Structure formats: C-alpha cells, structure tokens
Amino acid sequence: MLAVLKRNAEDVSLHTAKLIAGAIRRKPALRLGMATGNTMVGVYRELVQMHREEGLDFSRVVTFNLDEYLGVDANHPGSLRHFMDEHFFTKVNLAPANIHAPDGTIRGGYEEYCAGYEKAIREAGGIDVQLLGIGRNGHIGFNEPTSSLGSRTRLKVLGDETIADNYKLFGTIGDVPKCAITVGIGTILECKRILLLATGDAKADAVMKAIEGPVTSAVPASALQHHPDVTFILDEGAAARLSQKEYYRRVLEMTERLTPERLS
Ligand code: F6R
C-alpha cells in the first residue's frame, strides 16, 4: 500500500490524472475502471484538459464503470452514466464501443446481466487501473458495509448514508433509487492497480479504518489491504485521522528513490 498525502483536492486530482495519463502513454489500449462522484470531478477535468492541450489520446482506451442506480437512464441527472457523459465521455476521444457501464434500465434478469458484465471485463483482459472513491461508510463502488469481500457484480441495496449523500440530483431522499448494480469487491480486487482517492474530513474516519483498521466487511474498503498494488491519494482532511503519516511519507520517499517507476 502506498499513501500519497497531498495538500488539497486540486493536488489529488492532478496527481491522479498524471498517473492515468502516464499509464495511457505506456499502454494506449489501457483498460480503465471508472468511478463517479464529487471526488472524481477534478480528475476528469484534468484528463479532459490533458486531452485538449497535450493531445492525450483515449482512442484505444477501454473503460468499465463501477456502478449505476437501478431504474434510471442516461438522461436522468442523477444517473452515473449522465455524470460520466457530462464530465468525461463527451469531452474526450473515447470510441463509443469501448465504453462499458452497467445499465440502470434493465428490468429483471439481473443475475444474467451482471454475469455478462463480469464476462465483458474478463474478455477485455481485465482492468489495468481502477479508480475508486470511498463512501463515508467505507463503501467502494456501491459495495455497502457487510458486502461479501469476495462479491462479484450484482444488485445491491443502498444504505442510508449513501442515499443521504446522493439525494440532491434526485430531488428528495425518497426519490433516490433503493438499489444499484455494482461491480463486486472480488471483482475490484482482480484489477491490476487500484487508485483510491479521498478528499475532505468527512472521509477521514473511513480512510483511517480502510488503511489502519482490521479487514472487515463492515468497512468494505479495508478489503484493499489484500491487494498488492493500491495507492491511496488523500488530501489533508481525508488523511487527518491516520496515525502513521510520517511512516507513509517515508515509504513514498523511498519508493521515489528506489522504484520510481511504481509512481509514474
Ligand atoms: C461512484 C462510487 C462511489 C463513490 C463514493 C464517493 O461510482 O463508486 O463509491 O466513489 O460514494 O463519492 P463522492 O466522491 O461523491 O464522495
């Protein structure tokens, strides 16, 4: 595990975008796992700017989104597909056929549909770099607390904190879909490299538990302790409750010195 401690959300976004840009330049057909949410807005803004100003080329990149609310289509302002279209998909040169995202409009046949999504990831060759945010309750994707740490893509019932954090684009709390399709924790753990971003002190408790607490389904992000290549990119607020900050800084410094390729 690497923890990159940045001053603010802008630096978190820029650092992450640079890592992704480096990965695309090394491997133009990169398979990229996408997340949505406030934390990701700045990352996509930086990537769009790199596309426009430096010619960062997404034409061969293949994307898989983590999740989608059940019962909403891409035109709904609360849908995660709408978020992706608004912040990223319509602003870079991704090939439409290379974009994959769970479809929130399916009715029934969920198990088959989710197995198909898993198959598409596998047939693409697996995900090279997975972007993750973290919920205040420690969720990754929409894998809420008590999710199986070996779970695969499936329907998941959303918890109260998740509903409360995301109601604005739906109107009222009562209008937020109760279920979502999400890639599973087991699926996430198969990605080659994971970048988890968190900003703001509302995430400090979840981040501390994910990094320094026991591995438990009560904090789904703690499962990442089992992954060999996870980088947490945190601002001061999100890192506030970590007890080993000086050690993480030393690890980063030594990584920069001894294996700098791990940071690019
Ligand atoms: C969204 C997702 C969620 C968010 C998390 C943080 O695709 O998978 O796990 O990453 O809820 O959301 P924000 O960034 O809005 O705090």
Residues whose N, C-alpha, C, O or C-beta is under 5 A from the ligand:
A	BS01	F6R	A35 T36 G37 N38 T39 M40 L66 D67 L132 G133 I134 G135 H139 I140 G141 F142
